[in-house]
Amino acid sequence: MSHQNITGCSIKGVVTSFVQAKGYGFINGDDGERYFVHVNDVLGDQGLVTGHRVTFVPTPSPKGSKAKQVVPGLGPTPIYAEPDSFIWSKGGPPPGMEVVLTIGSGWGKSNDPNEARQNLTNQAREMGANAVLNVTMDKWTESQPFSNYCSTMHCFSAEFAVVKVISSSSDPEVIARAEQEMQALTDWWNNLPVQPVRPDNPWAESAGETRLVDPAKVKLVLGLFKSWTWTFVRIFGQSLLYLGRLAFKVVRERLASSSGAGGKKPEAPGE
């Protein structure tokens, strides 16, 4: 490797690929250009690794732009990045992601499964979460009061969490922005006016309890209400039936008595 000092106008860039066996690769410069780099143009003994932030002197050549007097910088720094979309998982976080904050749990119910899912998602977002994890679904048939109409209810339950993508970067601006986002998340959590019960460490996996009613309890109450309503209707119906039969019996007896009295022949004189 060369051990020259940097001369000329240098710029910065990131190593996008480097084949160690062949000793060459490519750098994406901060100026938007792509530069070819050879191991003989790398200063020092550190070598290049994909993702390295480097400083180099751009040099034109007949075959394109080349990077000369390349000085390796720091390697990629692990950072947390924001997912591209809301996370919905029947288990833990998807591969390549990690839970950084558990907020609580909740449920969404509707006779439309899509609406129930959306209700759960809206609750999670209102609490500051970007993911629902360990999602479970329960469904049952529910009758409407004073109606013969029955509907199938769908209830989704889940844990609310803030999930981040495990990533890395050599760009100081990207690293600084990721650190600011994590600090903002910490400040938001610590300044919540009403927080779920949580340990002192805001990044613990378990932090909070639901402030919503357990779906199992809702199902139990609805079942009891349905049972009591049906029992009342049966008792009321049987009472009406008994009173109807009793009234019919009394009327029939009176009609029979009147008919018997009217049809009796008068006795002849002297008999």
C-alpha positions in Angstrom: 0.0 0.0 0.0 1.1 3.6 -0.6 2.1 5.7 2.3 2.0 9.1 0.6 0.5 12.2 2.2 -2.8 13.5 0.8 -2.3 16.3 -1.7 -4.7 18.1 -4.0 -8.4 18.7 -3.3 -9.8 15.8 -1.3 -13.5 14.8 -0.9 -15.3 12.3 1.2 -17.3 9.2 0.2 -18.4 5.7 1.2 -17.0 2.4 0.1 -19.9 0.6 -1.7 -17.9 -2.5 -2.6 -14.4 -3.9 -2.2 -13.1 -7.3 -3.3 -10.2 -8.1 -0.9 -9.0 -11.0 -3.1 -8.6 -8.8 -6.2 -7.7 -5.6 -4.3 -10.2 -3.2 -5.9 -13.6 -1.8 -5.4 -15.8 1.3 -5.7 -16.5 4.5 -3.7 -19.6 6.7 -3.9 -18.3 10.2 -3.5 -20.3 12.9 -1.7 -20.3 14.7 -5.0 -22.5 12.0 -6.5 -19.8 10.4 -8.6 -18.7 6.8 -8.5 -15.0 6.2 -8.2 -12.8 3.1 -8.9 -10.3 2.4 -6.1 -7.3 0.1 -6.0 -5.6 -1.2 -2.9 -2.3 0.4 -4.0 -4.0 3.8 -3.6 -5.1 3.2 0.0 -3.0 4.9 2.6 -2.0 3.1 5.8 -2.5 -0.6 6.7 -6.1 -0.6 7.7 -7.5 -1.5 4.3 -11.0 -0.9 3.0 -14.3 -2.5 4.0 -17.7 -2.0 2.5 -19.5 0.8 4.4 -16.3 2.6 5.4 -16.3 6.3 5.3 -13.2 7.5 3.5 -11.4 10.6 2.3 -9.7 10.6 -1.1 -8.5 12.7 -4.0 -10.7 12.3 -7.1 -8.6 11.8 -10.2 -9.8 11.5 -13.8 -8.5 8.6 -15.9 -9.2 7.2 -19.5 -11.5 4.5 -18.0 -13.4 6.9 -15.6 -12.9 8.5 -12.3 -10.5 7.0 -9.8 -9.9 7.5 -6.1 -6.3 8.3 -5.2 -4.6 8.7 -1.8 -7.6 7.1 0.0 -7.6 7.4 3.8 -10.0 5.0 5.5 -12.2 6.5 8.2 -14.4 4.9 10.8 -16.3 1.7 9.9 -20.1 1.6 9.9 -21.7 2.6 13.2 -24.7 0.6 14.3 -27.9 2.8 14.4 -31.6 2.4 14.7 -33.7 3.4 11.6 -37.4 4.0 11.3 -39.4 1.2 9.6 -41.0 2.0 6.3 -44.5 1.1 7.5 -46.6 0.2 10.5 -45.6 -3.3 11.9 -48.3 -5.9 12.5 -46.9 -9.2 13.8 -48.4 -12.4 15.3 -45.1 -12.9 17.1 -42.1 -10.6 18.0 -40.5 -8.0 15.8 -39.7 -9.1 12.2 -36.1 -10.2 11.3 -33.7 -7.2 11.2 -35.8 -5.2 13.7 -35.7 -4.7 17.4 -38.2 -3.5 20.1 -36.8 -0.4 21.8 -39.9 0.5 23.8 -42.9 -1.4 25.0 -45.8 0.9 25.7 -48.7 -1.3 26.7 -51.4 -3.4 25.2 -55.0 -3.2 23.9 -57.7 -4.6 21.7 -60.0 -3.7 18.8 -63.4 -5.3 18.3 -65.9 -5.2 15.4 -68.1 -7.5 13.4 -65.9 -6.5 10.5 -62.4 -8.1 10.9 -60.7 -5.3 8.8 -62.4 -2.6 11.0 -61.3 -4.5 14.2 -57.7 -4.5 12.9 -57.9 -0.8 12.1 -59.3 0.0 15.5 -56.3 -1.8 17.1 -53.8 0.0 14.8 -55.4 3.4 15.6 -55.1 2.7 19.4 -51.5 1.8 19.1 -50.7 4.9 17.1 -52.6 7.1 19.5 -50.3 5.8 22.3 -47.2 6.5 20.2 -46.4 3.0 19.0 -45.4 2.0 15.5 -46.0 -1.7 15.9 -48.5 -4.3 17.4 -46.8 -7.5 18.4 -48.0 -11.0 19.5 -51.4 -10.4 17.9 -54.1 -12.8 18.8 -57.7 -13.0 17.4 -60.8 -14.2 19.1 -64.3 -14.4 17.6 -67.8 -15.3 18.8 -71.4 -15.0 17.8 -73.2 -12.1 19.5 -77.0 -11.4 19.4 -78.5 -8.0 19.4 -80.8 -7.0 22.3 -84.5 -7.3 21.4 -83.7 -8.8 18.0 -83.2 -12.1 16.4 -80.2 -10.8 14.5 -76.8 -12.4 15.3 -73.3 -11.3 14.1 -69.8 -12.7 14.4 -67.6 -10.5 16.4 -63.8 -10.3 15.8 -61.5 -9.1 18.5 -57.7 -8.6 18.0 -55.5 -8.2 21.0 -51.8 -7.2 20.9 -48.9 -5.5 22.6 -48.0 -1.9 21.6 -44.4 -1.2 20.9 -41.9 1.1 19.2 -39.8 -1.0 16.8 -36.7 0.1 15.0 -34.7 -1.3 12.1 -31.2 -2.5 13.0 -28.9 -0.7 10.6 -25.5 0.9 10.3 -24.0 4.0 8.6 -20.7 5.7 8.2 -22.4 9.1 7.4 -21.9 11.4 10.4 -25.2 13.2 9.5 -27.2 10.0 9.4 -25.6 8.8 12.7 -26.3 12.1 14.4 -29.9 12.1 13.2 -30.5 8.6 14.4 -29.1 9.6 17.9 -31.4 12.6 18.0 -34.4 10.5 17.2 -33.6 8.0 20.0 -33.0 10.9 22.4 -36.4 12.4 21.4 -38.1 9.1 22.0 -36.5 8.9 25.4 -37.6 12.5 26.3 -41.1 11.8 25.1 -41.4 8.7 27.2 -40.0 10.4 30.3 -42.3 13.4 29.9 -45.6 11.5 29.4 -48.2 13.0 31.8 -49.7 9.6 32.5 -47.4 6.7 32.0 -48.1 2.9 32.3 -46.5 1.1 35.1 -42.9 0.6 33.9 -39.4 -0.1 35.3 -36.8 2.6 35.6 -35.2 1.5 32.3 -37.4 2.9 29.5 -35.8 0.5 27.0 -36.8 -2.6 29.0 -38.8 -5.2 27.0 -41.7 -5.1 29.4 -43.0 -1.7 30.3 -46.6 -1.1 30.9 -50.0 -2.6 31.4 -53.2 -2.2 29.4 -55.6 0.5 30.5 -58.3 -1.2 28.4 -60.8 -3.9 29.3 -59.6 -7.5 28.7 -61.6 -9.0 25.7 -62.2 -12.1 27.8 -64.0 -10.1 30.4 -66.1 -8.4 27.7 -67.0 -11.8 26.3 -68.0 -13.0 29.7 -70.2 -10.0 30.5 -71.9 -10.3 27.1 -72.4 -14.0 27.6 -74.0 -13.4 31.0 -76.2 -10.6 29.6 -77.3 -12.9 26.8 -78.1 -15.7 29.2 -80.0 -13.5 31.6 -82.0 -11.9 28.8 -82.9 -15.3 27.3 -84.0 -16.6 30.8 -86.2 -13.5 31.4 -87.8 -13.9 27.9 -88.5 -17.6 28.6 -90.0 -16.9 32.0 -92.1 -14.0 30.7 -93.3 -16.1 27.7 -94.2 -19.1 29.9 -96.1 -16.8 32.3 -98.1 -15.3 29.4 -98.8 -18.8 28.1 -100.0 -20.0 31.5 -102.3 -16.9 31.9 -103.6 -17.4 28.4 -104.5 -21.0 29.1 -106.1 -20.2 32.4 -108.2 -17.4 30.9 -109.3 -19.8 28.0 -110.3 -22.4 30.6 -112.4 -20.0 32.6 -114.1 -18.7 29.5 -114.8 -22.2 28.3 -116.3 -23.2 31.6 -118.6 -20.2 31.7 -119.7 -20.8 28.1 -120.4 -24.4 29.0 -122.4 -23.4 32.1 -124.4 -20.8 30.2 -125.2 -23.3 27.5 -126.3 -26.0 30.0 -128.7 -23.6 31.8 -130.3 -22.3 28.6 -130.9 -25.8 27.1 -132.8 -27.3 30.2 -136.5 -28.0 29.6 -139.1 -26.6 32.1 -141.0 -29.2 34.1 -144.7 -29.8 33.1 -147.4 -28.9 35.7 -148.4 -31.7 37.9 -145.3 -33.7 37.3 
